[in-house]
């Protein structure tokens, strides 16, 4: 029997939710998860007439090591929509706990430049629930629209909801743990073109600009509550810094693809290598941790930025 497709509802929010309120809702013990086969809620959250704040855009540019400009870094668009998508995932009928999700990939498709001070609408929904060797994956899709309904950008984040138990996810949907370890060992680090030395407060500094106060990024003490030995850098901080250092022309349409492989602990050092393919208009940045002892280098992320109107 085929599943019944439920029509999507759109819920208009009065304003962009605050990160503390979202995380408080996620920690509410009444947010119990339904038993049985998980399903994603057929609802989208929408916030109309959100202004792209000039001060936030400036501070974001400076934090990433770039000059402030009138054109908005696509990381700011992600930050703008992120709390709306998190509020959707913090709903009591959402099948997975928000604070247990792992951010695997991100893709931003931006159709035109965005200027500081513009008013935009933000829509967020979830889709495409799939099996994974470690549990389930799904996509959180944020759409940024102009006041006339024109789609300016689409931001797709892929998350992993880990299953519990020793046999979780062993459904043939992906490689075994042994295969994954072998793949990590086979990573051959390129010649580095740069080195990032990230201080212990890197997570707090990004949170001050983005608003994302997830405790795993704030301090070693708060990260340990959620099973991390140290605080870890925000994935979108490393991705946004790589974007800035790629020196992409923000006046042209672009695609920004990111994959996250391993967390960057704080404080920590990340080696990076940039490669520019003039033929495709793509700049690639690979970031990794250097090997220690008998452990080889570990890739942390890979970022590709492609200029589209060539």
ROVODO-187616 format. One record per residue (C-alpha): residue number from 1; residue in one letter; x, y, z. Coordinates in pm, whole numbers, plus 32768, in hexadecimal, padded with zeros to 4 digits. Layout:
REM residues N
<num=NUM | residuo=A | x=X | y=Y | z=Z>
...
//
This chain:
REM residues 310
<num=1 | residuo=X | x=8000 | y=8000 | z=8000>
<num=2 | residuo=X | x=808E | y=8153 | z=7FA2>
<num=3 | residuo=X | x=80AE | y=8262 | z=80A7>
<num=4 | residuo=X | x=7FA8 | y=8372 | z=80A6>
<num=5 | residuo=X | x=803F | y=84BF | z=8040>
<num=6 | residuo=X | x=7FDA | y=85D2 | z=8132>
<num=7 | residuo=X | x=7FAB | y=872F | z=80A4>
<num=8 | residuo=X | x=80A8 | y=8828 | z=812A>
<num=9 | residuo=X | x=8030 | y=893D | z=820C>
<num=10 | residuo=X | x=80E2 | y=8A8B | z=822D>
<num=11 | residuo=X | x=80F6 | y=8B2D | z=8383>
<num=12 | residuo=X | x=814D | y=8C9E | z=838B>
<num=13 | residuo=X | x=8229 | y=8D09 | z=84AD>
<num=14 | residuo=X | x=8221 | y=8E6C | z=852E>
<num=15 | residuo=X | x=839D | y=8E82 | z=8537>
<num=16 | residuo=X | x=84D9 | y=8DB4 | z=8513>
<num=17 | residuo=X | x=84EE | y=8CD7 | z=864D>
<num=18 | residuo=X | x=860C | y=8D10 | z=873F>
<num=19 | residuo=X | x=870F | y=8BFE | z=8760>
<num=20 | residuo=X | x=86EF | y=8BE8 | z=88DE>
<num=21 | residuo=X | x=8576 | y=8BB7 | z=88BF>
<num=22 | residuo=X | x=85A7 | y=8AA7 | z=87BA>
<num=23 | residuo=X | x=86A6 | y=89E9 | z=888B>
<num=24 | residuo=X | x=85CD | y=8A0E | z=89C1>
<num=25 | residuo=X | x=84AD | y=8971 | z=8901>
<num=26 | residuo=X | x=8591 | y=8859 | z=888C>
<num=27 | residuo=X | x=85F2 | y=880C | z=89F6>
<num=28 | residuo=X | x=8488 | y=880D | z=8A6F>
<num=29 | residuo=X | x=8447 | y=86B1 | z=8B04>
<num=30 | residuo=X | x=82E6 | y=86BF | z=8A77>
<num=31 | residuo=X | x=837C | y=86AD | z=8919>
<num=32 | residuo=X | x=8362 | y=8532 | z=8914>
<num=33 | residuo=X | x=838F | y=847F | z=87CA>
<num=34 | residuo=X | x=828A | y=83A2 | z=872C>
<num=35 | residuo=X | x=82CB | y=822F | z=871E>
<num=36 | residuo=X | x=82BE | y=816C | z=85DB>
<num=37 | residuo=X | x=8323 | y=81D1 | z=847B>
<num=38 | residuo=X | x=839D | y=833B | z=847B>
<num=39 | residuo=X | x=82F1 | y=8435 | z=8398>
<num=40 | residuo=X | x=8346 | y=85A0 | z=8355>
<num=41 | residuo=X | x=823D | y=86A7 | z=83A1>
<num=42 | residuo=X | x=8191 | y=872D | z=826A>
<num=43 | residuo=X | x=81B0 | y=8897 | z=82D0>
<num=44 | residuo=X | x=8284 | y=89BF | z=8268>
<num=45 | residuo=X | x=82DD | y=8AE9 | z=8341>
<num=46 | residuo=X | x=82DF | y=8C3F | z=829D>
<num=47 | residuo=X | x=8352 | y=8D95 | z=8312>
<num=48 | residuo=X | x=8304 | y=8EC0 | z=8237>
<num=49 | residuo=X | x=83C1 | y=9008 | z=820B>
<num=50 | residuo=X | x=8505 | y=8FB3 | z=82BE>
<num=51 | residuo=X | x=8607 | y=90C5 | z=8297>
<num=52 | residuo=X | x=8771 | y=9061 | z=8257>
<num=53 | residuo=X | x=8816 | y=9125 | z=836C>
<num=54 | residuo=X | x=8941 | y=91F7 | z=8307>
<num=55 | residuo=X | x=89F5 | y=91D0 | z=8455>
<num=56 | residuo=X | x=89D6 | y=9055 | z=8450>
<num=57 | residuo=X | x=8A4C | y=9044 | z=82E6>
<num=58 | residuo=X | x=8B78 | y=9120 | z=833A>
<num=59 | residuo=X | x=8BD6 | y=9057 | z=8470>
<num=60 | residuo=X | x=8BB0 | y=8F11 | z=83B2>
<num=61 | residuo=X | x=8C99 | y=8F8D | z=829D>
<num=62 | residuo=X | x=8D9D | y=8FFB | z=839A>
<num=63 | residuo=X | x=8D8D | y=8EB6 | z=8460>
<num=64 | residuo=X | x=8DD3 | y=8DF4 | z=8320>
<num=65 | residuo=X | x=8F01 | y=8ECB | z=82D7>
<num=66 | residuo=X | x=8E6D | y=8F98 | z=81BE>
<num=67 | residuo=X | x=8E10 | y=9107 | z=818C>
<num=68 | residuo=X | x=8CAB | y=9178 | z=81C2>
<num=69 | residuo=X | x=8BF3 | y=91AE | z=8079>
<num=70 | residuo=X | x=8A96 | y=9208 | z=8002>
<num=71 | residuo=X | x=8A6B | y=90A6 | z=7F7C>
<num=72 | residuo=X | x=8A03 | y=8F9F | z=8078>
<num=73 | residuo=X | x=8AD9 | y=8E6D | z=80C2>
<num=74 | residuo=X | x=8A00 | y=8D36 | z=8083>
<num=75 | residuo=X | x=8A5E | y=8CC8 | z=81E3>
<num=76 | residuo=X | x=8987 | y=8DE9 | z=825E>
<num=77 | residuo=X | x=8860 | y=8D5C | z=819C>
<num=78 | residuo=X | x=889A | y=8C0E | z=8247>
<num=79 | residuo=X | x=88A7 | y=8CB8 | z=839C>
<num=80 | residuo=X | x=8768 | y=8D77 | z=8349>
<num=81 | residuo=X | x=86A2 | y=8C3B | z=82FB>
<num=82 | residuo=X | x=8747 | y=8B48 | z=83ED>
<num=83 | residuo=X | x=8678 | y=8B97 | z=8525>
<num=84 | residuo=X | x=8539 | y=8B74 | z=845A>
<num=85 | residuo=X | x=8599 | y=8A16 | z=83E8>
<num=86 | residuo=X | x=860B | y=89BD | z=854A>
<num=87 | residuo=X | x=84BB | y=8A2B | z=85D6>
<num=88 | residuo=X | x=8415 | y=893D | z=84E1>
<num=89 | residuo=X | x=84F8 | y=8822 | z=8555>
<num=90 | residuo=X | x=84B7 | y=8874 | z=86C4>
<num=91 | residuo=X | x=8342 | y=882F | z=869E>
<num=92 | residuo=X | x=82B5 | y=8725 | z=8785>
<num=93 | residuo=X | x=823F | y=8658 | z=865B>
<num=94 | residuo=X | x=8398 | y=8658 | z=85B7>
<num=95 | residuo=X | x=8414 | y=84EE | z=85B9>
<num=96 | residuo=X | x=857D | y=8531 | z=8628>
<num=97 | residuo=X | x=861B | y=85F6 | z=8746>
<num=98 | residuo=X | x=86A7 | y=873C | z=86C4>
<num=99 | residuo=X | x=87E5 | y=873B | z=8793>
<num=100 | residuo=X | x=8843 | y=85DD | z=871D>
<num=101 | residuo=X | x=8849 | y=8634 | z=85AB>
<num=102 | residuo=X | x=8990 | y=862E | z=84E5>
<num=103 | residuo=X | x=89C0 | y=8729 | z=83CA>
<num=104 | residuo=X | x=8A51 | y=8664 | z=82A4>
<num=105 | residuo=X | x=8A38 | y=8748 | z=8174>
<num=106 | residuo=X | x=89C2 | y=889A | z=8103>
<num=107 | residuo=X | x=8977 | y=8934 | z=7FB1>
<num=108 | residuo=X | x=891B | y=8A9C | z=7F6B>
<num=109 | residuo=X | x=88A3 | y=8AFB | z=7E10>
<num=110 | residuo=X | x=889A | y=8C76 | z=7DF0>
<num=111 | residuo=X | x=87F8 | y=8D01 | z=7CB6>
<num=112 | residuo=X | x=8855 | y=8E6E | z=7CD9>
<num=113 | residuo=X | x=891A | y=8F53 | z=7DBF>
<num=114 | residuo=X | x=8875 | y=8FC0 | z=7F02>
<num=115 | residuo=X | x=88AC | y=911B | z=7F8F>
<num=116 | residuo=X | x=88C6 | y=9185 | z=80F8>
<num=117 | residuo=X | x=877C | y=9213 | z=8172>
<num=118 | residuo=X | x=869E | y=914A | z=8085>
<num=119 | residuo=X | x=8552 | y=90C5 | z=8104>
<num=120 | residuo=X | x=8521 | y=8F54 | z=80BF>
<num=121 | residuo=X | x=842F | y=8E3E | z=8115>
<num=122 | residuo=X | x=84B0 | y=8CF9 | z=81AC>
<num=123 | residuo=X | x=8408 | y=8BA5 | z=8183>
<num=124 | residuo=X | x=8486 | y=8A64 | z=8225>
<num=125 | residuo=X | x=8412 | y=88FC | z=81FD>
<num=126 | residuo=X | x=849D | y=879B | z=8224>
<num=127 | residuo=X | x=849A | y=8685 | z=8122>
<num=128 | residuo=X | x=8537 | y=8547 | z=8098>
<num=129 | residuo=X | x=8551 | y=845E | z=81C4>
<num=130 | residuo=X | x=863E | y=8342 | z=8167>
<num=131 | residuo=X | x=86E7 | y=8217 | z=820F>
<num=132 | residuo=X | x=8859 | y=8238 | z=8264>
<num=133 | residuo=X | x=8954 | y=8141 | z=82EF>
<num=134 | residuo=X | x=894E | y=8203 | z=8438>
<num=135 | residuo=X | x=87DD | y=8259 | z=8445>
<num=136 | residuo=X | x=8716 | y=8345 | z=8364>
<num=137 | residuo=X | x=8761 | y=847A | z=8297>
<num=138 | residuo=X | x=867C | y=8593 | z=822B>
<num=139 | residuo=X | x=8697 | y=86EB | z=818D>
<num=140 | residuo=X | x=863A | y=8839 | z=8227>
<num=141 | residuo=X | x=85F1 | y=8929 | z=810A>
<num=142 | residuo=X | x=85F0 | y=8AA2 | z=813B>
<num=143 | residuo=X | x=857B | y=8B84 | z=8023>
<num=144 | residuo=X | x=85CC | y=8CF7 | z=801D>
<num=145 | residuo=X | x=84D7 | y=8DC1 | z=7F4C>
<num=146 | residuo=X | x=84BB | y=8F2B | z=7EE0>
<num=147 | residuo=X | x=8383 | y=8FEF | z=7F38>
<num=148 | residuo=X | x=82F3 | y=8FAB | z=7DDE>
<num=149 | residuo=X | x=8317 | y=8E32 | z=7E09>
<num=150 | residuo=X | x=845A | y=8E0C | z=7D42>
<num=151 | residuo=X | x=8534 | y=8CF2 | z=7DCD>
<num=152 | residuo=X | x=8682 | y=8D8D | z=7E29>
<num=153 | residuo=X | x=872E | y=8C5F | z=7EC3>
<num=154 | residuo=X | x=86F0 | y=8AFD | z=7F39>
<num=155 | residuo=X | x=87B1 | y=8A6C | z=8060>
<num=156 | residuo=X | x=87A2 | y=88F0 | z=8089>
<num=157 | residuo=X | x=8836 | y=8854 | z=81C5>
<num=158 | residuo=X | x=8852 | y=86D8 | z=81E0>
<num=159 | residuo=X | x=883E | y=864B | z=8341>
<num=160 | residuo=X | x=887B | y=84F6 | z=83D8>
<num=161 | residuo=X | x=879D | y=847C | z=84F2>
<num=162 | residuo=X | x=8862 | y=8367 | z=8596>
<num=163 | residuo=X | x=87AD | y=822A | z=85FB>
<num=164 | residuo=X | x=87F5 | y=817E | z=8745>
<num=165 | residuo=X | x=886A | y=801B | z=8780>
<num=166 | residuo=X | x=8989 | y=7F47 | z=86FA>
<num=167 | residuo=X | x=88D6 | y=7EF5 | z=85B4>
<num=168 | residuo=X | x=885D | y=8055 | z=856E>
<num=169 | residuo=X | x=8865 | y=80AB | z=8401>
<num=170 | residuo=X | x=88FD | y=7F64 | z=838A>
<num=171 | residuo=X | x=8805 | y=7F4D | z=826C>
<num=172 | residuo=X | x=88F1 | y=7F4A | z=8143>
<num=173 | residuo=X | x=88B4 | y=80B8 | z=80FC>
<num=174 | residuo=X | x=8A22 | y=8113 | z=8124>
<num=175 | residuo=X | x=8B7B | y=808E | z=8170>
<num=176 | residuo=X | x=8BC9 | y=7FD7 | z=82B4>
<num=177 | residuo=X | x=8C87 | y=807C | z=83D0>
<num=178 | residuo=X | x=8DBF | y=7FC0 | z=8361>
<num=179 | residuo=X | x=8D95 | y=804B | z=8203>
<num=180 | residuo=X | x=8D6B | y=81AB | z=8290>
<num=181 | residuo=X | x=8EAB | y=8189 | z=835D>
<num=182 | residuo=X | x=8F66 | y=810C | z=822A>
<num=183 | residuo=X | x=8EE9 | y=8234 | z=8162>
<num=184 | residuo=X | x=8F6A | y=8324 | z=826D>
<num=185 | residuo=X | x=90BF | y=827C | z=8268>
<num=186 | residuo=X | x=90CD | y=829E | z=80EE>
<num=187 | residuo=X | x=90A9 | y=8419 | z=80FB>
<num=188 | residuo=X | x=91E3 | y=84AC | z=8065>
<num=189 | residuo=X | x=9211 | y=8610 | z=80D5>
<num=190 | residuo=X | x=926F | y=8705 | z=7FC1>
<num=191 | residuo=X | x=9381 | y=8805 | z=7FEB>
<num=192 | residuo=X | x=92F2 | y=8908 | z=80DA>
<num=193 | residuo=X | x=92CB | y=8A6D | z=8065>
<num=194 | residuo=X | x=9266 | y=8AF2 | z=81BA>
<num=195 | residuo=X | x=9243 | y=8AA6 | z=832B>
<num=196 | residuo=X | x=9125 | y=8B11 | z=840F>
<num=197 | residuo=X | x=916D | y=8B2D | z=8582>
<num=198 | residuo=X | x=9018 | y=8B34 | z=8626>
<num=199 | residuo=X | x=9009 | y=8BB1 | z=878F>
<num=200 | residuo=X | x=8F38 | y=8B19 | z=88A4>
<num=201 | residuo=X | x=8E36 | y=8C31 | z=8881>
<num=202 | residuo=X | x=8E03 | y=8C05 | z=8708>
<num=203 | residuo=X | x=8CAC | y=8B6E | z=8746>
<num=204 | residuo=X | x=8C42 | y=8C8C | z=8827>
<num=205 | residuo=X | x=8CBE | y=8D8E | z=872D>
<num=206 | residuo=X | x=8BF4 | y=8CEF | z=8614>
<num=207 | residuo=X | x=8AC6 | y=8CD4 | z=86FB>
<num=208 | residuo=X | x=8ADC | y=8E48 | z=8746>
<num=209 | residuo=X | x=8AB0 | y=8E92 | z=85D2>
<num=210 | residuo=X | x=89CA | y=8D77 | z=856A>
<num=211 | residuo=X | x=8900 | y=8D4C | z=86A8>
<num=212 | residuo=X | x=893B | y=8BD2 | z=86A2>
<num=213 | residuo=X | x=897A | y=8B80 | z=8810>
<num=214 | residuo=X | x=8972 | y=8A05 | z=87F1>
<num=215 | residuo=X | x=8A27 | y=8990 | z=892F>
<num=216 | residuo=X | x=8B12 | y=88A5 | z=8873>
<num=217 | residuo=X | x=8BBD | y=89DA | z=87E3>
<num=218 | residuo=X | x=8BC9 | y=8AB9 | z=8917>
<num=219 | residuo=X | x=8CC4 | y=8A14 | z=8A02>
<num=220 | residuo=X | x=8D64 | y=88C9 | z=8A58>
<num=221 | residuo=X | x=8C88 | y=88B4 | z=8B8E>
<num=222 | residuo=X | x=8B3F | y=88DA | z=8AD2>
<num=223 | residuo=X | x=8BB7 | y=87FD | z=89B4>
<num=224 | residuo=X | x=8C01 | y=86DF | z=8AA4>
<num=225 | residuo=X | x=8A93 | y=86D6 | z=8B0B>
<num=226 | residuo=X | x=8A47 | y=8667 | z=89A6>
<num=227 | residuo=X | x=8B62 | y=856D | z=8989>
<num=228 | residuo=X | x=8C79 | y=8640 | z=88F3>
<num=229 | residuo=X | x=8DCB | y=864B | z=89A4>
<num=230 | residuo=X | x=8E00 | y=87B2 | z=8930>
<num=231 | residuo=X | x=8D36 | y=88C7 | z=8893>
<num=232 | residuo=X | x=8D25 | y=88AC | z=8719>
<num=233 | residuo=X | x=8D21 | y=89BF | z=8615>
<num=234 | residuo=X | x=8BDB | y=8A0A | z=8562>
<num=235 | residuo=X | x=8BE3 | y=8959 | z=8413>
<num=236 | residuo=X | x=8B5A | y=8A8B | z=8365>
<num=237 | residuo=X | x=8C6F | y=8B5F | z=83FC>
<num=238 | residuo=X | x=8D79 | y=8A8B | z=8352>
<num=239 | residuo=X | x=8CAA | y=8A7D | z=8212>
<num=240 | residuo=X | x=8C70 | y=8BF7 | z=8212>
<num=241 | residuo=X | x=8DDD | y=8C44 | z=8255>
<num=242 | residuo=X | x=8E41 | y=8B60 | z=8134>
<num=243 | residuo=X | x=8D43 | y=8C16 | z=8058>
<num=244 | residuo=X | x=8DD7 | y=8D6A | z=80B1>
<num=245 | residuo=X | x=8F3A | y=8CF5 | z=8072>
<num=246 | residuo=X | x=8ECC | y=8C6E | z=7F1D>
<num=247 | residuo=X | x=8E9F | y=8DDB | z=7EB1>
<num=248 | residuo=X | x=8D63 | y=8D98 | z=7DEB>
<num=249 | residuo=X | x=8CB5 | y=8EB0 | z=7D2D>
<num=250 | residuo=X | x=8B73 | y=8EE7 | z=7DF2>
<num=251 | residuo=X | x=8AD9 | y=8FAF | z=7CD5>
<num=252 | residuo=X | x=8AA3 | y=8E6C | z=7C0F>
<num=253 | residuo=X | x=89C4 | y=8D3A | z=7C46>
<num=254 | residuo=X | x=8A73 | y=8C21 | z=7CFE>
<num=255 | residuo=X | x=8A5A | y=8AC8 | z=7D97>
<num=256 | residuo=X | x=8AFE | y=8A7D | z=7EE6>
<num=257 | residuo=X | x=8B27 | y=890D | z=7F3E>
<num=258 | residuo=X | x=8BAA | y=8898 | z=808F>
<num=259 | residuo=X | x=8BE6 | y=873E | z=8121>
<num=260 | residuo=X | x=8C44 | y=8706 | z=828D>
<num=261 | residuo=X | x=8D14 | y=85D4 | z=82E5>
<num=262 | residuo=X | x=8DA1 | y=8609 | z=8443>
<num=263 | residuo=X | x=8D74 | y=8713 | z=854F>
<num=264 | residuo=X | x=8E74 | y=8825 | z=8586>
<num=265 | residuo=X | x=8EBF | y=882D | z=86FB>
<num=266 | residuo=X | x=8F0B | y=8972 | z=87B1>
<num=267 | residuo=X | x=9011 | y=89E9 | z=87DC>
<num=268 | residuo=X | x=90A1 | y=8944 | z=86A9>
<num=269 | residuo=X | x=9169 | y=8962 | z=856A>
<num=270 | residuo=X | x=90DC | y=891C | z=8410>
<num=271 | residuo=X | x=91AF | y=88FD | z=82D9>
<num=272 | residuo=X | x=9105 | y=8976 | z=819B>
<num=273 | residuo=X | x=914F | y=8956 | z=8028>
<num=274 | residuo=X | x=90A5 | y=8A2A | z=7F1D>
<num=275 | residuo=X | x=9097 | y=89C3 | z=7DB0>
<num=276 | residuo=X | x=9008 | y=8A9E | z=7C9B>
<num=277 | residuo=X | x=8F80 | y=89F2 | z=7B62>
<num=278 | residuo=X | x=8F6C | y=8B0B | z=7A65>
<num=279 | residuo=X | x=8EC1 | y=8A28 | z=796A>
<num=280 | residuo=X | x=8D8E | y=89E7 | z=7A42>
<num=281 | residuo=X | x=8D92 | y=8B23 | z=7B12>
<num=282 | residuo=X | x=8DAC | y=8A53 | z=7C50>
<num=283 | residuo=X | x=8E88 | y=8A98 | z=7D7C>
<num=284 | residuo=X | x=8EB7 | y=8970 | z=7E68>
<num=285 | residuo=X | x=8F2E | y=8982 | z=7FCF>
<num=286 | residuo=X | x=8F89 | y=884A | z=8093>
<num=287 | residuo=X | x=8FC0 | y=8864 | z=820B>
<num=288 | residuo=X | x=9060 | y=8758 | z=82E2>
<num=289 | residuo=X | x=910A | y=8709 | z=842A>
<num=290 | residuo=X | x=9274 | y=869B | z=8419>
<num=291 | residuo=X | x=92C4 | y=8534 | z=8474>
<num=292 | residuo=X | x=9352 | y=84D5 | z=85C6>
<num=293 | residuo=X | x=9412 | y=839C | z=8624>
<num=294 | residuo=X | x=938B | y=8278 | z=855C>
<num=295 | residuo=X | x=9255 | y=833B | z=84F4>
<num=296 | residuo=X | x=9258 | y=83D9 | z=839F>
<num=297 | residuo=X | x=91C3 | y=852D | z=8344>
<num=298 | residuo=X | x=904A | y=854D | z=836D>
<num=299 | residuo=X | x=8F7A | y=8616 | z=8279>
<num=300 | residuo=X | x=8E89 | y=8700 | z=832D>
<num=301 | residuo=X | x=8DD2 | y=87A9 | z=820F>
<num=302 | residuo=X | x=8DD2 | y=87F0 | z=809C>
<num=303 | residuo=X | x=8D42 | y=892B | z=8004>
<num=304 | residuo=X | x=8CFD | y=896F | z=7E94>
<num=305 | residuo=X | x=8C8E | y=8AC3 | z=7E11>
<num=306 | residuo=X | x=8C25 | y=8AD6 | z=7CA6>
<num=307 | residuo=X | x=8BD8 | y=8C12 | z=7BE2>
<num=308 | residuo=X | x=8AAE | y=8BC0 | z=7B03>
<num=309 | residuo=X | x=8A87 | y=8CD2 | z=79FA>
<num=310 | residuo=X | x=8BBE | y=8C83 | z=7933>
//
